């Protein structure tokens, strides 16, 4: 008896696996950020924890990770970067 495994080689299956890997990387990065903050003694309120763990954008998580290394408060980590000023004409 033969089993049809073509689905597992399909583009849909490949996309699902890629999506799962990206979600796993995001979850891991969020855990890393929280661990750094915990080890540094920086309190993380529930709302901020939910923001970090709910984020799926790897670029945002990377920025937060970098900030967590030197931040003194959770606000320092989650702060929006300042918009660059446009040059005067």
Short mmCIF file of the C-alpha atoms (twelve columns), coordinates in Angstrom:
data_MODEL
# 
_entry.id   MODEL 
# 
loop_
_atom_site.group_PDB 
_atom_site.id 
_atom_site.type_symbol 
_atom_site.label_atom_id 
_atom_site.label_alt_id 
_atom_site.label_comp_id 
_atom_site.label_asym_id 
_atom_site.label_seq_id 
_atom_site.Cartn_x 
_atom_site.Cartn_y 
_atom_site.Cartn_z 
_atom_site.pdbx_PDB_model_num 
ATOM 1  C CA . UNK A 1  0.000  0.000  0.000  1 
ATOM 2  C CA . UNK A 2  1.355  3.371  -1.053 1 
ATOM 3  C CA . UNK A 3  0.688  6.665  0.687  1 
ATOM 4  C CA . UNK A 4  0.467  9.895  -1.299 1 
ATOM 5  C CA . UNK A 5  3.025  12.273 0.219  1 
ATOM 6  C CA . UNK A 6  2.892  14.896 -2.519 1 
ATOM 7  C CA . UNK A 7  1.281  17.440 -0.172 1 
ATOM 8  C CA . UNK A 8  4.408  17.470 1.987  1 
ATOM 9  C CA . UNK A 9  6.477  18.515 -1.039 1 
ATOM 10 C CA . UNK A 10 3.945  21.089 -2.265 1 
ATOM 11 C CA . UNK A 11 4.454  24.849 -2.219 1 
ATOM 12 C CA . UNK A 12 1.669  25.148 0.371  1 
ATOM 13 C CA . UNK A 13 3.466  22.780 2.720  1 
ATOM 14 C CA . UNK A 14 6.748  24.606 2.200  1 
ATOM 15 C CA . UNK A 15 5.063  27.922 2.987  1 
ATOM 16 C CA . UNK A 16 3.506  26.493 6.145  1 
ATOM 17 C CA . UNK A 17 6.870  25.185 7.330  1 
ATOM 18 C CA . UNK A 18 8.534  28.545 6.631  1 
ATOM 19 C CA . UNK A 19 5.790  30.343 8.532  1 
ATOM 20 C CA . UNK A 20 6.240  27.994 11.483 1 
ATOM 21 C CA . UNK A 21 10.001 28.566 11.501 1 
ATOM 22 C CA . UNK A 22 9.513  32.355 11.473 1 
ATOM 23 C CA . UNK A 23 7.037  32.126 14.356 1 
ATOM 24 C CA . UNK A 24 9.513  29.988 16.268 1 
ATOM 25 C CA . UNK A 25 12.300 32.505 15.708 1 
ATOM 26 C CA . UNK A 26 10.036 35.332 16.905 1 
ATOM 27 C CA . UNK A 27 9.042  33.412 20.030 1 
ATOM 28 C CA . UNK A 28 12.681 32.619 20.764 1 
ATOM 29 C CA . UNK A 29 13.766 36.217 20.295 1 
ATOM 30 C CA . UNK A 30 10.960 37.446 22.581 1 
ATOM 31 C CA . UNK A 31 12.100 34.969 25.242 1 
ATOM 32 C CA . UNK A 32 15.678 36.219 24.842 1 
ATOM 33 C CA . UNK A 33 14.591 39.834 25.330 1 
ATOM 34 C CA . UNK A 34 12.645 38.963 28.478 1 
ATOM 35 C CA . UNK A 35 15.556 36.926 29.815 1 
ATOM 36 C CA . UNK A 36 18.020 39.781 29.311 1 
ATOM 37 C CA . UNK A 37 15.680 42.196 31.067 1 
ATOM 38 C CA . UNK A 38 15.132 39.752 33.927 1 
ATOM 39 C CA . UNK A 39 18.870 39.160 34.387 1 
ATOM 40 C CA . UNK A 40 19.480 42.906 34.363 1 
ATOM 41 C CA . UNK A 41 16.791 43.436 37.008 1 
ATOM 42 C CA . UNK A 42 14.536 45.548 34.781 1 
ATOM 43 C CA . UNK A 43 10.868 45.080 35.702 1 
ATOM 44 C CA . UNK A 44 8.573  44.106 32.829 1 
ATOM 45 C CA . UNK A 45 4.885  44.852 33.461 1 
ATOM 46 C CA . UNK A 46 2.302  42.432 32.058 1 
ATOM 47 C CA . UNK A 47 1.324  44.839 29.268 1 
ATOM 48 C CA . UNK A 48 4.936  45.180 28.084 1 
ATOM 49 C CA . UNK A 49 5.436  41.406 28.350 1 
ATOM 50 C CA . UNK A 50 2.348  40.888 26.171 1 
ATOM 51 C CA . UNK A 51 3.669  43.416 23.643 1 
ATOM 52 C CA . UNK A 52 7.002  41.614 23.407 1 
ATOM 53 C CA . UNK A 53 5.615  38.079 23.258 1 
ATOM 54 C CA . UNK A 54 2.897  39.101 20.806 1 
ATOM 55 C CA . UNK A 55 5.287  40.678 18.313 1 
ATOM 56 C CA . UNK A 56 6.019  38.637 15.186 1 
ATOM 57 C CA . UNK A 57 8.141  41.211 13.332 1 
ATOM 58 C CA . UNK A 58 11.720 39.952 13.495 1 
ATOM 59 C CA . UNK A 59 13.175 43.401 12.714 1 
ATOM 60 C CA . UNK A 60 11.290 44.967 15.633 1 
ATOM 61 C CA . UNK A 61 12.327 42.138 17.940 1 
ATOM 62 C CA . UNK A 62 15.950 42.563 16.848 1 
ATOM 63 C CA . UNK A 63 15.806 46.281 17.680 1 
ATOM 64 C CA . UNK A 64 14.249 45.541 21.075 1 
ATOM 65 C CA . UNK A 65 16.889 42.877 21.738 1 
ATOM 66 C CA . UNK A 66 19.690 45.359 21.014 1 
ATOM 67 C CA . UNK A 67 18.071 47.985 23.246 1 
ATOM 68 C CA . UNK A 68 17.500 45.465 26.064 1 
ATOM 69 C CA . UNK A 69 21.256 45.050 26.369 1 
ATOM 70 C CA . UNK A 70 21.767 48.652 27.517 1 
ATOM 71 C CA . UNK A 71 18.294 49.867 28.548 1 
ATOM 72 C CA . UNK A 72 17.625 51.017 32.082 1 
ATOM 73 C CA . UNK A 73 13.824 50.766 31.810 1 
ATOM 74 C CA . UNK A 74 11.298 48.833 29.756 1 
ATOM 75 C CA . UNK A 75 10.310 52.139 28.165 1 
ATOM 76 C CA . UNK A 76 13.847 52.419 26.791 1 
ATOM 77 C CA . UNK A 77 13.385 49.046 25.098 1 
ATOM 78 C CA . UNK A 78 9.957  49.661 23.591 1 
ATOM 79 C CA . UNK A 79 10.367 53.354 22.721 1 
ATOM 80 C CA . UNK A 80 9.716  54.291 19.128 1 
ATOM 81 C CA . UNK A 81 12.860 55.543 17.439 1 
ATOM 82 C CA . UNK A 82 12.943 59.265 16.860 1 
ATOM 83 C CA . UNK A 83 11.977 60.308 13.361 1 
ATOM 84 C CA . UNK A 84 14.929 61.828 11.552 1 
ATOM 85 C CA . UNK A 85 14.468 65.505 10.856 1 
ATOM 86 C CA . UNK A 86 14.097 66.369 7.206  1 
ATOM 87 C CA . UNK A 87 16.724 68.764 5.880  1 
ATOM 88 C CA . UNK A 88 15.680 72.381 5.559  1 
ATOM 89 C CA . UNK A 89 15.289 73.662 2.037  1 
# 
